[in-house]
Structures are given as structure tokens and as C-alpha cells.
Amino acid sequence: MDELRIKTMAEFLAEGQTPEVLFWVGCAGSFDDRAKKVTKAFAKLLHNAKVSFAVLGKEESCTGDPAKRSGNEFLFQMQAMANIEVLNAYEVKTIVTTCPHCFNTLKNEYPSLGGNYEVLHHTQFLKKLIENGRLSITGGTFKGKRITYHDPCYLGRANEIYEAPRALIAKLDAELVEMKRCKRDALCCGAGGAQMFKEPEKGNKDINIERSAEALETKADIVAAACPFCNTMMNDGITQQNGSSVVKDVAQLIAEAKDL
């Protein structure tokens, strides 16, 4: 984060200041090489929009989502309570994250444990910045391109956020082509429920192969997603099928449009 001039909550506190939002980076955004590119793209967009934001840095831990989905409620609550203690100590009000799994857990499962915050997915926050005139996009970079969007489960069906990412893609002057299963009927990429971290059970076809085949049927140049796990699963599926479509997060597309 040093190269991007991003301060931690501890640094803001030491200066007697409070950031506008806390950027919850998440495990994937911190450690996975593909997701780290999304983290950097989103951070650059926040800088461009002159948003005062901070990260927790080494004080951030996993939200506990994988533990909960795999059935270890005890571990989830341990991780959640530790995070809530840190967040409440900093009096955090608003959190934005690039991961729908983090988004869903922070928004819907932390309140019962004492963690009450306004939680936004990065597509919602970017849309808000555009509507408020703080971020502008000229999408000439993608003129003539076909883009299909994959709905992440924890963003779409779990929280009914369908239009924010599509509204951002609409700013790119590209052609949005929907898969036959989209929005409320979208198919999972195969990573949810902690399945990302284990080998699949025996079957006729892996879910990510099924879903990426649907993306390739649209003949899209770009498969847009808004989840680090979806990005990985869709990319792997397209690669295995020798597809030519490129998988990118919505934040990466916006950053490229702005040449950041």
C-alpha cells in the first residue's frame, strides 16, 4: 500500500483525523495476485475521486466467512468478535469492500455480534461517486467491445444488488450482453460456501466450467465480475476451454477507462 500512499486507521487516529470510509481489503485482495490488481485499481479510483479513506493494514483479519460457510461457527465468531473490537475501537461508520463475501458477512452477520456499520460493495460506492460528480468516466477505451457480466451470489441473490455493476459497465460505451442465466437466475461460479478451498466432489462437470461456458456463448470480449473468487473461477474455466474472453473486475475496467 506504500506505493499508493494509503494510510491506516492507526495513522489517521494519530493525526486526530477520521477518514470518510474504511476500505476493507479482504484476504483475497491482500494475498491473491489477481485480486491484488483489483485492490490497486479500486484504490487508484478512490484517490482520483479524492475520497479520504484508510485501511486497517495488519489489524485486519479474515471476516470469518469461509469458517462459517464450512460449518465452523465457533471459529467464525472468534474472528468476527476480534474484528468488531478493532472496528468499534476506531469508531468506524462506513466500510467499502471489493469482496461480496466480506460485504455480506460485515453487513448481515456482524450486527448480531455488536458490529453495526454502513457496508457498501465497491460497485455501489463507485456508482455513488459518479452520481455525486466526484468521479467521471469516458468509456472510449472499450468502444465496440462486448462485455458480459457474471453476478456473484453474495452480491446478487443474497443482497439483490444487480444494477450497480451494470450501471458502471454502461458508462464504458461497450455492448453489455447478458448470459442466458443472469441476475436472480444467475449460476454460481462454484467457489461459494468455502468450496474455493477444496477439491470438488465427483460429478459430470465442474460448476465453473458450466458457468464459463455460458459466458463464452455470449461471444464477449470481456467477462466482467465483481468478486475475487468469481474472477478466479471464471478465468480458470475459460482457460480450460481455450476461450479468448478476458476476465476483469468492474473496478479494473473503470480504472482502465480512466487510464489510471
Buried (B, 14 or more C-beta within 10 A) or exposed (E): BEEEEBBBBBBBBEEEEBBEBBBBBBBBBBEBEBBBBBBBBBBBBBBBBEBEBBBBBEBBBBBBBBBBBBEBEEBBBBBBBBBBEBBEEBEBBBBBBBBBBBBBBBBEBBEEBEBBBEBBBBBBBBBBBBEEEBBEBEBEBBEEBBBBBBBBBBBBBBBEBBEBBBBBBBBBBBBBBBBEBBBEEBBBBBBBBBBBEEEEEEEEEBBBBBBBBBBBEBEBBBBBBBBBBBBBBBBBBBEEEEBEBBBBBBBBBBBBBBEB
